[in-house]
Amino acid sequence: MECTVIAETSGNSIHPITAQLVGAASSLGAAPTVVVPGGIGAEDAASIDGVSKVVSVVGDCFSTFDGGAWASAITSQCSGVVIAGATSIGREVASRVAAKKGIPIIQDATGLASGITITRPIYSGKAVETSTVSGDCVITLRANAFDAAGSGGSAAVNVVDQSADVSIAVKEAISKASERLDVSEADIIISGGRGIGEKDNFSHLEEVADLIGAAVGASRAVVDEWGMPHSMQVGQTGKTVTPSLYIAVGISGAIQHLAGMRSSKYIVAINKDPDAPIFGVADYGIVATWEEAVPALKSALAAL
């Protein structure tokens, strides 16, 4: 099966989700071509097991993110089934590639099988949709939903320069975003709700996050009421996450929040109310105030 993976980058290196995308493609029996927008991490992509070749697409348009320009630059290199990450960048570029090629796109997949059969959560995670696609299509996959391919590959790297063909639409992007991990990509997330009392108490969650390499999330209530960045919001109107571990601190578990995190592999809930709905989906529950539980958790982790 012909398959193309659109690589995701982070800073000056390839993002770990790229190996997950290759692993998903390999599970379909494909030896994918990996297209690397901007060329960052092309050699790292070539070392992923199962990759047949790498196309490093370079050009001035990759100096900052512009979904239209990026899609224009890479679409000609994408063929067959195209797989990208269900990240903010991946979703936009993938949808534009699908539009340019005139093929269907299925977003936010959590399962793939030969055929191609695609599963994904719908109705706020209360149901699972199964679709079968024949022919070329574009699919975005949730981070951490698929096993990553190993290392040790030695694929050839071809460089394609699109500087002369694609112009820059966005010349400068000014961002004051946090340097912390994005919740949609993190393997571990610790989130806070109104139960932690006030905005300043998020510093305690950040200290725990620093110890375990986690992202810090938030419920809609604290985003709306305390002015936390929307990029931290987990839930139906925020981000849908699939981490290996989700720690909910002071979050009651409204259905809108559960819709965004109930597919986490393991859920730990800390809440002083033993009847909080969050305990209904938690694998481990701690009935305690955050002042009792979080310092103890931090001390235990620091001792490891």
Residue pairs with C-beta under 8 A, 6 or more apart in sequence:
1 28
1 29
1 30
1 80
1 81
2 30
2 79
2 80
2 81
3 25
3 28
3 30
3 31
3 32
3 33
3 80
3 81
3 82
3 83
4 32
4 33
4 34
4 35
4 77
4 78
4 79
4 80
4 81
4 82
4 83
5 18
5 21
5 22
5 25
5 32
5 33
5 34
5 35
5 51
5 82
5 83
5 84
6 21
6 34
6 35
6 37
6 74
6 78
6 82
6 83
6 84
6 85
6 90
6 93
6 94
6 97
7 14
7 15
7 18
7 21
7 34
7 35
7 36
7 37
7 41
7 45
8 14
8 15
8 17
8 18
8 21
8 84
8 85
8 87
8 89
8 90
9 15
9 36
9 37
9 38
9 40
9 41
12 40
12 41
13 40
13 41
13 44
14 36
14 40
14 41
14 44
14 45
15 41
15 85
15 185
16 148
17 85
17 87
17 143
17 185
18 34
18 41
18 45
18 48
18 85
19 48
19 148
19 149
19 150
19 151
20 85
20 141
20 143
20 144
20 145
20 146
20 147
20 148
20 149
21 32
21 83
21 84
21 85
21 141
21 146
22 32
22 34
22 48
22 49
22 50
22 51
22 148
22 149
23 50
23 146
23 147
23 148
23 149
24 83
24 112
24 141
24 146
25 32
25 50
25 81
25 83
26 32
26 49
26 50
26 149
27 112
27 146
28 81
28 112
28 113
28 114
28 116
29 114
30 80
30 81
31 50
31 51
31 52
32 50
32 51
32 52
32 83
33 51
33 52
33 53
33 54
33 55
33 77
33 79
34 45
34 46
34 48
34 51
34 53
34 54
34 55
34 155
35 54
35 55
35 57
35 74
35 77
35 78
36 42
36 45
36 54
36 55
36 56
36 57
37 57
37 62
37 70
37 73
37 74
37 93
38 57
38 58
38 59
38 62
39 56
39 57
39 58
39 62
39 159
42 54
42 56
42 157
42 159
43 157
45 51
45 54
45 155
46 54
46 153
46 154
46 155
46 156
46 157
47 151
47 152
47 153
47 154
47 155
48 149
48 150
48 151
48 153
48 155
49 149
49 150
49 151
49 152
49 153
50 149
50 153
51 149
51 153
51 155
52 155
53 155
53 156
53 157
53 158
54 155
54 156
54 157
54 158
55 77
55 157
55 158
55 159
55 160
56 157
56 158
56 159
56 160
57 73
57 74
57 77
57 160
57 162
58 159
58 160
58 161
58 162
58 163
59 73
59 161
59 162
59 163
59 165
59 166
60 163
60 166
60 167
60 168
61 69
61 70
61 72
61 73
61 162
61 163
61 166
61 167
61 168
61 169
62 70
62 73
63 168
64 168
64 170
64 171
64 172
64 173
65 89
65 170
65 173
66 168
66 169
66 170
67 89
67 92
67 93
67 96
68 96
68 169
69 166
69 167
69 168
69 169
69 170
70 93
70 96
71 93
71 96
71 97
71 100
72 100
72 162
72 165
72 166
73 162
73 165
73 166
74 93
74 97
75 96
75 97
75 100
75 101
77 160
78 97
78 101
79 136
80 136
81 116
81 136
81 137
81 138
81 139
82 94
82 97
82 98
82 101
82 136
82 137
82 138
82 139
83 138
83 139
83 140
83 141
84 90
84 91
84 93
84 94
84 97
84 138
84 139
84 140
84 141
85 140
85 141
85 143
85 185
86 107
86 108
86 109
86 140
86 141
86 142
86 143
86 184
87 143
87 182
87 184
87 185
88 182
88 184
90 140
91 107
91 140
94 105
94 107
94 138
94 139
94 140
95 105
95 107
95 138
97 138
98 104
98 105
98 137
98 138
101 136
101 138
103 135
103 136
103 137
103 138
104 133
104 137
104 138
105 137
105 138
105 139
105 140
106 118
106 120
106 131
106 133
106 137
106 138
106 139
106 140
107 120
107 140
108 120
108 121
108 140
108 141
108 142
108 240
109 118
109 119
109 120
109 139
109 140
109 141
109 142
109 145
110 119
110 120
110 121
110 141
110 142
110 145
110 242
110 263
111 117
111 118
111 119
111 120
111 145
112 118
112 119
112 139
112 141
112 146
115 132
115 133
116 132
116 133
116 134
116 137
116 139
117 130
117 131
117 132
118 130
118 131
118 132
118 133
118 139
119 128
119 129
119 130
119 131
120 128
120 129
120 131
121 127
121 128
121 129
121 240
121 263
122 128
122 129
124 236
124 255
124 256
124 258
124 259
125 240
125 258
125 259
125 260
125 262
125 263
126 259
142 240
142 242
142 263
143 184
143 185
143 186
143 242
144 187
144 242
144 243
144 244
144 265
145 242
145 263
177 229
177 231
178 229
178 231
180 206
180 209
180 215
180 216
181 213
181 214
181 215
182 215
182 231
183 189
183 191
183 215
183 216
183 217
183 231
183 232
183 234
183 239
183 241
184 239
184 240
184 241
185 215
186 214
186 215
186 241
186 243
187 213
187 243
187 244
187 245
188 209
188 212
188 213
188 214
188 215
188 243
188 244
188 245
188 246
188 247
189 214
189 215
189 216
189 217
189 234
189 241
189 243
189 245
189 246
189 247
189 261
189 264
190 205
190 208
190 209
190 214
190 215
190 216
190 217
190 247
190 249
191 205
191 216
191 217
191 218
191 219
191 234
191 246
191 247
191 248
191 249
191 251
191 261
192 201
192 202
192 205
192 216
192 217
192 218
192 219
192 222
192 249
192 250
192 251
192 290
193 218
193 219
193 221
193 222
193 248
193 249
193 250
193 251
193 252
193 257
194 219
194 221
194 222
194 225
194 250
194 252
195 249
195 250
195 251
195 252
195 271
195 272
195 289
195 290
196 202
196 204
196 205
196 222
196 249
196 250
196 290
197 250
197 290
198 226
199 222
199 226
199 227
199 228
201 290
202 216
202 218
202 228
204 290
204 294
204 295
204 298
205 216
205 249
205 294
206 216
207 298
208 214
208 247
208 294
208 297
208 298
208 301
209 215
209 216
211 298
211 301
211 302
212 301
214 245
214 247
216 232
217 232
217 233
217 234
217 239
217 241
218 228
218 232
218 233
218 234
219 233
219 234
219 235
219 251
219 254
219 257
220 233
220 235
220 237
220 238
220 254
220 256
220 257
222 228
223 229
223 230
223 232
223 233
223 238
230 238
231 239
232 238
233 239
234 240
234 241
234 257
234 260
234 261
235 254
235 256
235 257
235 258
235 259
235 260
235 261
236 255
236 256
236 257
236 259
236 260
237 256
238 260
239 260
240 259
240 260
240 261
240 263
241 260
241 261
241 264
242 263
242 264
242 265
243 261
243 264
243 265
244 264
244 265
244 266
245 264
245 265
245 266
245 267
245 268
246 261
246 264
246 266
246 267
246 268
247 268
247 270
248 261
248 267
248 268
248 269
248 270
248 271
248 278
248 282
249 270
249 271
249 290
249 293
249 294
250 270
250 271
250 290
251 257
251 269
251 271
251 278
252 271
252 273
252 276
252 277
252 278
253 269
253 271
253 276
253 277
253 278
253 279
253 280
253 281
254 277
255 277
258 277
258 278
258 281
261 267
262 281
266 283
266 284
267 278
267 281
267 282
267 283
267 284
268 282
268 283
268 284
268 285
268 286
269 276
269 278
269 279
269 281
269 282
269 284
269 285
269 286
270 285
270 286
270 288
270 290
270 293
270 294
271 278
271 279
271 285
271 286
271 287
272 287
272 288
272 289
273 287
274 287
278 285
279 285
286 293
